[in-house]
Amino acid sequence: MTDSLTRDLGPALHRVARDGVAHESDVIPEGLRRDVLAELDAEHYVALPSVEGPHRVRQQGEHLVLTGDEITARPAVDALRRAVVAATAPHVPEWQPDEVTIQRYAPGSSGISTHLDGRRHRHLVAILTLEGSATLRHCTDREGTTAQAFDADAGSLVLLRGPGLAGVEDGRPLHAVDGPRERRRTSLTLRATAPRDVTSRG
């Protein structure tokens, strides 16, 4: 099992600090991607709330959240987490993701409407697509006006700016993820959590 990504993330980390969002295709080694999918296949997933938070974010899919020993007990998941940390550490050493969220979306589902990640999730949010494909949109307003659109397909990585990155107190980008076009999409998201007294929704 390889423990490194297929490319240098330095340019992407520069873009995310500047623009709020960065996308790289073909980042996850094929063998590692398949190992993670096989490891996650037997997991128990729960449905995402159809509407969540004060801004009534709409979502349609299922998820699983792993922390602490739950991550290290899954060797392929932990190998992918460590590979991303190794690629980001020369540029953002303070980012140490301790939360892994796996989300699955069936073909024809609506995905997740425009939202911000929580303020607790410091420095970066890294979204890796393990299978399937969908459009991730960087939005300018809560109505979902699209500034940039990225193809979040199998093997790709999307980075989102979190509070504290490059000294910016809060530079979180509004974004939405459309439902998959033809087959199930599975994503794995890495986040570093701040203490619980930091407001989690924005």
C-alpha positions in Angstrom: 0.0 0.0 0.0 1.6 3.3 -1.1 1.7 6.1 1.5 2.1 9.0 -0.8 -0.1 11.0 -3.1 0.6 11.2 -6.8 1.5 14.9 -6.9 2.9 17.9 -5.0 0.1 19.9 -3.3 2.1 23.1 -2.9 0.4 24.9 -5.9 -3.0 23.8 -4.7 -2.3 25.0 -1.2 -1.2 28.4 -2.5 -4.5 28.6 -4.5 -6.7 27.7 -1.6 -5.0 30.3 0.7 -5.6 32.9 -2.0 -9.0 31.9 -3.5 -10.7 29.8 -0.8 -11.0 26.7 -3.0 -8.5 24.5 -5.0 -9.0 21.4 -7.0 -6.6 18.7 -8.2 -7.5 15.6 -10.2 -5.8 12.2 -10.0 -4.3 12.7 -6.6 -5.1 9.4 -4.9 -3.0 6.4 -6.0 -5.4 3.9 -7.7 -4.4 1.0 -5.4 -4.9 3.0 -2.3 -8.3 4.3 -3.5 -9.5 0.7 -4.1 -8.2 -0.4 -0.7 -10.1 2.4 1.1 -13.3 1.6 -0.8 -13.0 -2.1 0.0 -12.4 -1.3 3.7 -15.4 1.0 3.8 -17.8 -1.3 2.0 -19.1 -3.1 5.1 -19.4 -0.1 7.3 -22.8 1.0 8.7 -23.9 4.4 7.3 -26.7 6.6 8.6 -28.8 9.0 6.6 -27.9 12.7 6.5 -30.6 14.9 8.0 -32.6 16.2 5.1 -32.4 19.8 6.4 -29.8 21.0 8.8 -28.8 24.2 10.6 -30.2 27.7 10.8 -29.6 28.3 7.0 -31.6 25.1 6.3 -29.0 23.3 4.3 -30.6 20.6 2.2 -28.8 17.3 1.8 -29.5 13.8 0.5 -27.2 11.0 1.2 -25.7 8.9 4.0 -22.5 9.3 6.1 -20.1 7.9 8.7 -17.9 9.9 11.0 -14.6 8.5 12.4 -12.4 9.9 15.1 -9.4 8.8 17.2 -8.9 5.0 17.4 -11.8 4.6 14.9 -9.5 6.0 12.2 -6.3 4.0 13.1 -8.4 0.8 13.3 -9.0 1.1 9.6 -5.5 0.8 8.0 -6.4 1.9 4.4 -8.4 5.0 5.7 -5.5 5.9 8.0 -3.0 5.4 5.2 -4.9 7.9 3.0 -5.2 10.4 5.9 -1.4 10.1 6.6 -0.6 10.5 2.8 -2.6 13.8 2.7 -1.0 15.0 5.9 2.5 14.2 4.5 1.7 16.2 1.4 0.4 19.3 3.2 2.8 19.3 6.2 5.6 21.2 4.4 3.1 24.1 3.7 0.5 23.9 6.5 2.2 22.0 9.4 -0.4 23.1 11.9 -3.1 21.1 10.1 -3.5 17.7 11.7 -6.8 16.2 10.7 -8.4 14.2 13.5 -11.9 13.6 12.0 -12.8 11.6 8.9 -16.2 11.8 7.3 -17.3 9.4 4.6 -20.4 10.4 2.6 -22.2 8.4 0.0 -24.7 9.8 -2.6 -26.9 7.7 -4.8 -27.4 8.6 -8.5 -30.3 11.1 -8.7 -29.8 12.5 -5.2 -29.6 16.2 -4.7 -26.3 16.3 -2.9 -25.8 19.2 -0.5 -27.0 22.7 -1.0 -24.9 25.9 -0.4 -23.2 25.9 3.0 -20.1 26.7 5.0 -18.1 24.1 6.8 -18.0 24.7 10.6 -15.8 27.3 12.3 -14.4 24.5 14.4 -12.7 22.9 11.3 -9.4 24.7 11.3 -7.0 25.6 8.5 -8.2 23.2 5.8 -10.9 20.9 4.7 -9.8 18.2 2.3 -12.5 16.4 0.2 -11.3 13.3 -1.6 -13.6 11.5 -4.1 -13.2 7.7 -3.9 -15.7 6.7 -6.5 -18.2 8.4 -8.8 -18.4 12.0 -9.9 -20.2 15.2 -9.1 -19.9 18.9 -9.5 -18.6 20.9 -6.6 -19.5 24.6 -6.9 -17.8 27.5 -5.2 -20.7 30.0 -4.6 -20.9 33.7 -4.1 -24.1 33.7 -2.1 -26.5 31.5 -0.1 -28.7 31.2 -3.2 -26.0 29.2 -4.9 -24.7 31.6 -7.5 -21.7 29.8 -9.0 -18.3 31.5 -9.1 -16.3 28.3 -10.0 -17.3 24.7 -10.7 -15.0 21.7 -10.3 -15.4 18.1 -11.4 -15.1 16.1 -8.1 -14.4 12.7 -9.8 -12.7 9.5 -8.6 -9.2 10.2 -7.3 -9.6 14.0 -7.1 -9.0 16.3 -4.2 -10.8 19.6 -3.3 -9.3 21.8 -0.7 -11.4 24.4 1.2 -9.9 27.2 3.2 -10.7 27.0 7.0 -10.3 29.5 9.8 -6.7 30.3 10.5 -5.2 29.4 7.2 -2.5 32.0 6.1 -3.4 34.1 9.1 -7.0 34.7 7.9 -9.4 34.6 10.9 -12.3 33.2 8.9 -12.1 32.7 5.2 -14.5 29.8 4.7 -15.9 29.6 1.2 -19.6 29.0 0.4 -19.9 25.8 -1.6 -22.4 23.2 -2.8 -22.1 19.7 -4.1 -24.5 18.4 -6.7 -25.7 14.9 -6.8 -23.8 12.3 -8.8 -24.7 12.0 -12.5 -24.5 8.2 -13.2 -23.3 6.1 -10.3 -22.9 6.4 -6.6 -20.3 8.9 -5.3 -18.3 8.2 -2.2 -16.2 11.0 -0.7 -13.8 11.0 2.3 -13.4 14.4 4.0 -10.5 15.2 6.4 -11.0 17.9 9.1 -9.0 19.2 12.1 -11.3 20.1 14.9 -10.8 23.0 17.4 -12.0 22.9 21.0 -15.8 22.5 21.5 -16.2 26.1 22.7 -15.6 27.4 19.2 -18.9 28.0 17.3 -19.4 25.1 14.9 -21.9 26.5 12.4 -21.7 29.5 10.1 
